[in-house]
Structure formats: structure tokens, C-alpha cells
Amino acid sequence: MKEVTKEVYLKWYEDMLFWRKFEDKLAALYIQQKVRGFLHLYNGQEAVLAGALHAMDLTKDKMITAYRNHVQPIGMGVDPRRVMAELLGKATGTSKGMGGSMHIFSKEHRFYGGHGIVGGQIPLGAGLAFGDKYNGTGGVTMTYFGDGAARQGSLHEAFNMAMLWKLPVVFIVENNGYAMGTSVERTANHTDIWKLGLGYEMPCGPVDGMNPVKVAEAMTEAIERARRGDGPTFLEMKTYRYRGHSMSDAQLYRSKDEVEEYKKIDPITQVLDVILDQKYANEAEIEVIDQRVKDLVDECVQFAEESPYPEIQQLYDVVYEQENYPFTPHKL
């Protein structure tokens, strides 16, 4: 695994704090009705992304996930201002304001969504990996889904094909304890989701998803296995979300005490503790990072709010163009 240095810890802290504050601002904008539709926040799960990015090669590896998908593209290199603009439905957004919260996408940065169909991205991730194997790119696809999506039949079809063809894919279930409002204990007669890989003789196992070092270690091993042609791995990231399934979730299925208990192992706090204990930065330097994060969030909001909404014509510019029907000329 790439060494976890002082610089890595400081980057993890700044990145994870920015992702957290970015989404906190989204929650406020949602309440103001500036973000419409659904809004699924990642608060608490940031170590899963931070650790994975440390293990990935962003010049060729891909990522695909479900609809809790605002911070992943930022981690992959997408301009956070464009992500904010997309959430506000503006023309400067990643999908020109037409994808919204659940459909952030960037082919340029190898981030393939944001998918609203539960489990729909699992076979798509295997398909992306098939493309890499067929074309010999050396890339690996990180395919994320939630604990609820692990109960979809498409998972078993994708697992079977991925093992049969030794596809360069890492399947990751982000087990945050609840499929919407249904606890893992109520969705199956077993709670160790990673064991689903055993039926396909797929390397699999649990990972502490609240610690970016543990995530990076597991992801490095899985990615190296895929890259050398030995096929997929299935990892269960045991994590937690502090907010509800979406902003409309009243969270009646869990207690406030439970949430507070998990906050004691908050991934941002864990990283900050290491930084201070190892004297990688002092309190004054941490305050500088905190202010930089705040300023960047404010910049994203200002960019999004000052951006225009899409023109009506754009509705006609994103459908298929037909050569013998020239009456709706395209601009895009």
C-alpha cells in the first residue's frame, strides 16, 4: 500500500471535512427549497471514499455508485462548484442541471453515476470492468452499493459473471446499518453481508469503514488483485450515516443515542486525533484548513446561485438526433 504520510493525513482531513461541510450546506439549501427532489447525504461515511481514493489510480480507475453520490465525483476530480450547480438545477452543472442530486456523472473523470434504481449500478460496474478487460486498459472499477441493494438479484448475476470472466472490479457494499429505514437484521437471516461472496468463491471480507487506513489497506489488496488479472473482490464496509436515508426521513427507526454513539468514532475526528497526536499540525494550522474549507463551500454556493437555469431549448438538444428529421437542430 502507498505510505500513509503526514501529507496524506492532512489531505484526508481537509477532503473529508469539505465533503461533510459541502453536504451540510446542501441540507440547508434543501430546506430553503433551492435543492429540489430527493437529497441523500453521506455524512459519516467519508472514510470509505477517502481510503479508496488513496488506493486507486485516478488516471485509469473508474467508480460507479448509487444515489448517495455528491462527494464521490469531487474526490475523483470533478469541480465541486459544478456539482453544487447540478444540485441546484443550473446549466453549469455536471449534467447541465438535468440530472440533479441522484445523477451526478463525469465521463472525463471516470465517475459513472449516481443511479436511482436500487442495485442497478451493480451489473453496470461489472460491464465497465468488462470493457477495461476487453480493451486492456489496466483499469479497475469500484462498484458501490448499499446494504439494501445487496438483496437484489442483479448482484448474484453480476457476481457470477465477474468471477467467471475474472473481471477487474471491486464490489463494495457500504453497510450503514439501514436500507432506507429497515435495519440489516430485518432484511436477511444473516448480518454478515460479505459472506454472499463465498457462494461464488470470490475473495471477500469485512472492513472498518470508519477508518480510512483500514479502508485503504483492504482496497489496495483488492485493486492489485483485479489489476493483475485475478478477478473481483467483495468488501463489506461497515460504516454509519448520521442523517436519515434522505432529507424527508423522520428517522423513527433509531434513537438519537445510537447516532451519538457512532459519532464517537467519526472518521474526521479519528484522522484529526492522529494529526494532533503526531504533531502533523497544530491548532492554528487546523484553523487555517477549516477556514479554507468554509471559503470553498461558500464559493461553490455563490457559483451555483449565480449560474443560470437551462434554456427551454436544451430539452430538445439532449434527445437523439435523426438525420432525416432536421426540424430540431441540436446544439450539444
C-alpha positions in Angstrom: 0.0 0.0 0.0 1.1 3.6 -0.7 2.5 5.0 2.5 0.1 6.9 4.8 2.2 10.0 5.4 1.7 13.3 7.2 0.6 14.8 3.9 -2.0 12.0 3.4 -3.5 12.6 6.8 -3.7 16.3 6.2 -5.4 15.7 2.8 -7.8 13.2 4.3 -8.8 15.7 7.0 -9.3 18.6 4.6 -11.1 16.4 2.0 -13.4 14.7 4.4 -14.2 18.0 6.2 -15.0 19.6 2.9 -17.3 16.8 1.9 -19.1 17.0 5.2 -19.5 20.8 5.1 -20.5 20.7 1.4 -23.4 18.4 2.3 -24.3 20.3 5.4 -24.8 23.3 3.2 -26.8 21.2 0.8 -29.1 20.2 3.6 -29.6 23.9 4.4 -30.3 24.7 0.7 -32.8 21.9 0.6 -34.7 23.3 3.5 -34.8 26.6 1.5 -36.2 24.7 -1.5 -33.2 25.6 -3.6 -32.4 21.9 -4.0 -35.4 20.0 -5.3 -36.5 16.4 -5.3 -34.6 13.9 -3.1 -31.3 14.5 -1.2 -29.3 11.6 0.2 -26.4 12.7 2.3 -23.1 10.8 3.0 -22.3 12.3 6.5 -20.4 9.6 8.5 -19.3 7.5 5.5 -16.5 9.7 4.3 -13.7 7.3 5.3 -15.0 4.8 2.7 -14.2 7.2 -0.1 -11.0 8.7 1.4 -9.4 5.3 1.8 -10.5 4.1 -1.6 -9.0 7.2 -3.4 -5.7 6.5 -1.6 -5.6 3.1 -3.2 -6.9 4.0 -6.7 -5.1 5.1 -9.8 -7.2 8.1 -10.8 -5.7 8.1 -14.3 -7.4 4.9 -15.3 -9.6 3.5 -12.5 -13.4 4.1 -12.5 -16.1 4.5 -9.9 -19.9 3.9 -10.0 -22.4 4.1 -7.1 -26.0 4.7 -6.1 -27.8 7.9 -5.4 -25.8 8.9 -2.3 -23.3 10.4 -4.8 -22.4 14.0 -4.3 -18.9 13.8 -2.8 -17.5 10.8 -4.8 -17.2 12.8 -8.0 -15.5 15.6 -6.1 -13.0 13.1 -4.8 -12.4 11.8 -8.4 -11.5 15.4 -9.5 -14.8 17.0 -10.6 -15.1 20.7 -9.9 -17.2 20.9 -6.7 -18.8 24.1 -8.0 -20.3 22.2 -10.9 -21.6 19.5 -8.5 -23.3 22.2 -6.4 -24.7 23.8 -9.6 -26.1 20.4 -10.7 -27.9 20.0 -7.4 -29.4 23.5 -7.8 -30.6 22.5 -11.3 -28.3 25.1 -13.1 -26.9 25.0 -16.6 -23.4 25.0 -15.3 -23.9 21.6 -13.5 -22.3 18.3 -14.4 -25.3 17.3 -16.4 -26.4 20.9 -17.3 -28.9 20.9 -14.5 -30.9 17.9 -15.7 -29.6 15.1 -13.6 -29.9 16.6 -10.1 -29.0 15.1 -6.8 -29.2 11.4 -7.8 -27.4 11.6 -11.1 -24.1 13.2 -10.9 -21.9 12.0 -13.7 -18.5 12.7 -15.3 -17.1 10.6 -18.1 -14.0 12.8 -18.1 -13.2 11.9 -14.5 -14.3 8.3 -14.9 -17.2 8.7 -12.5 -20.2 6.9 -14.0 -23.1 7.9 -11.7 -25.3 8.3 -9.5 -28.0 5.7 -10.1 -31.6 5.9 -8.8 -32.5 2.2 -9.5 -31.6 0.2 -6.3 -28.8 -2.2 -7.3 -29.0 -1.1 -10.9 -25.3 0.0 -10.9 -24.0 -3.4 -9.8 -24.1 -5.1 -13.2 -23.2 -1.8 -14.9 -20.0 -1.8 -12.8 -19.2 -5.3 -14.0 -19.9 -4.1 -17.5 -17.4 -1.2 -17.2 -14.8 -3.7 -15.9 -15.5 -6.0 -18.9 -14.8 -3.0 -21.1 -11.4 -2.5 -19.4 -10.5 -6.1 -19.7 -11.6 -6.3 -23.4 -9.6 -3.1 -24.2 -6.6 -3.9 -22.0 -6.7 -0.6 -20.2 -5.4 -1.8 -16.9 -8.2 0.0 -15.2 -10.3 -1.3 -12.2 -13.9 -0.4 -11.5 -15.0 0.4 -7.9 -18.7 -0.6 -7.8 -20.5 0.7 -4.7 -24.0 -0.1 -3.4 -25.9 -0.1 -0.1 -26.9 -2.9 2.2 -30.4 -2.8 0.9 -29.2 -3.2 -2.7 -27.3 -6.3 -1.6 -30.6 -8.1 -1.6 -31.2 -7.6 -5.4 -31.0 -10.5 -7.8 -28.8 -8.5 -10.1 -26.0 -8.8 -7.6 -25.9 -12.5 -7.9 -25.9 -12.4 -11.7 -23.1 -9.8 -11.7 -21.0 -11.8 -9.1 -21.3 -14.9 -11.2 -20.2 -13.3 -14.5 -17.5 -11.3 -12.8 -15.9 -14.4 -11.3 -16.4 -16.5 -14.5 -14.6 -13.9 -16.6 -12.2 -12.7 -13.9 -13.3 -9.1 -14.4 -11.2 -6.2 -12.9 -13.9 -5.0 -10.5 -14.1 -4.4 -6.7 -17.6 -4.7 -5.4 -18.2 -2.7 -2.2 -21.3 -2.7 0.0 -21.5 0.4 2.2 -23.3 -1.2 5.1 -24.5 1.8 7.1 -26.9 -0.3 9.1 -30.2 0.6 7.4 -31.8 0.0 4.0 -33.8 3.2 4.0 -35.5 2.7 7.4 -35.1 -1.1 7.6 -32.2 -2.4 9.7 -29.9 -5.1 8.3 -31.2 -7.5 10.9 -34.7 -7.4 9.4 -33.6 -7.9 5.7 -32.0 -11.3 5.9 -31.3 -14.2 8.3 -27.6 -13.2 8.4 -25.9 -9.9 9.1 -22.5 -10.5 7.5 -23.2 -9.3 4.0 -19.7 -10.0 2.8 -20.4 -13.8 3.1 -22.5 -13.5 -0.1 -19.2 -13.7 -1.9 -18.4 -17.1 -0.6 -21.1 -18.7 -2.8 -19.0 -17.7 -5.8 -15.6 -18.4 -4.3 -15.0 -14.7 -4.5 -12.4 -13.2 -2.1 -14.5 -11.2 0.4 -14.4 -9.8 3.9 -15.5 -7.1 6.4 -13.7 -3.7 6.7 -13.8 -1.0 9.3 -15.5 1.6 7.1 -15.0 4.4 9.7 -11.2 4.3 9.4 -9.6 5.4 6.1 -6.4 3.5 6.8 -8.3 0.2 7.2 -10.3 1.0 4.0 -7.1 1.9 2.1 -5.4 -1.4 3.1 -8.4 -3.6 2.0 -8.9 -1.6 -1.2 -5.2 -1.8 -2.1 -5.2 -5.6 -1.9 -8.5 -5.8 -3.9 -7.4 -3.4 -6.6 -4.0 -5.1 -7.0 -5.7 -8.5 -7.3 -8.0 -7.1 -10.0 -5.2 -5.3 -11.9 -3.1 -8.4 -12.2 -6.0 -10.4 -13.7 -7.1 -12.5 -10.8 -10.7 -11.2 -10.8 -13.1 -9.4 -8.4 -13.2 -8.9 -4.6 -16.3 -8.2 -2.5 -15.8 -5.9 0.6 -18.3 -5.0 3.2 -17.5 -1.5 4.6 -19.1 -1.3 8.0 -20.0 2.3 8.3 -22.8 4.6 9.5 -24.8 7.6 8.3 -25.6 10.3 10.8 -28.5 11.7 8.8 -31.6 9.9 7.5 -31.9 7.9 4.3 -32.9 11.2 2.7 -33.9 14.6 3.9 -37.5 13.5 4.2 -36.6 10.7 6.6 -38.0 11.2 10.1 -35.6 8.5 11.4 -38.2 6.9 13.7 -36.4 3.6 13.4 -33.4 4.6 15.5 -32.6 6.6 18.7 -30.5 9.7 19.0 -28.3 7.9 21.5 -27.4 5.4 18.8 -26.3 8.1 16.4 -24.3 9.9 19.1 -22.6 6.6 19.9 -21.3 6.2 16.4 -20.2 9.9 16.3 -17.6 8.8 18.9 -15.8 7.0 16.1 -16.4 9.7 13.5 -13.8 9.3 10.7 -12.9 13.0 10.6 -12.3 13.0 14.4 -10.2 9.9 14.1 -8.0 11.5 11.5 -7.8 14.8 13.4 -6.7 12.9 16.5 -3.8 11.3 14.7 -2.8 14.7 13.2 -2.7 16.3 16.6 -1.1 13.3 18.4 1.6 13.0 15.8 2.1 16.8 15.7 1.5 16.9 11.9 -0.3 20.2 12.5 -1.1 22.4 15.5 -4.4 24.0 16.4 -3.7 27.2 14.5 -2.8 25.3 11.3 -6.0 23.3 11.7 -8.0 26.5 11.9 -6.5 27.6 8.6 -7.7 24.4 6.9 -11.1 24.8 8.5 -11.4 28.3 7.1 -10.2 27.2 3.7 -12.9 24.6 3.6 -15.6 27.1 4.7 -14.4 29.5 2.0 -14.6 26.9 -0.7 -18.1 25.8 0.3 -19.2 29.5 0.1 -17.6 29.8 -3.3 -19.5 26.7 -4.5 -22.8 28.1 -3.3 -22.1 31.5 -4.9 -21.2 29.9 -8.2 -24.3 27.8 -8.2 -26.7 30.5 -7.2 -25.3 33.0 -9.8 -25.4 30.4 -12.6 -28.4 30.5 -15.0 -31.1 27.9 -15.3 -31.1 25.9 -18.5 -32.9 27.3 -21.5 -36.0 25.5 -22.7 -34.3 24.7 -26.0 -32.0 22.4 -24.0 -34.8 19.9 -23.7 -34.6 19.3 -27.4 -30.8 19.2 -27.5 -30.4 16.1 -25.4 -32.6 13.7 -27.4 -31.3 11.5 -30.2 -30.7 13.4 -33.4 -32.1 12.0 -36.6 -30.6 12.7 -40.0 -33.8 12.6 -42.0 -35.7 14.8 -39.4 -33.8 18.2 -39.4 -36.6 20.2 -37.7 -35.0 20.1 -34.3 -31.4 21.0 -34.8 -29.1 20.2 -31.9 -26.6 22.4 -30.3 -24.9 19.9 -27.9 
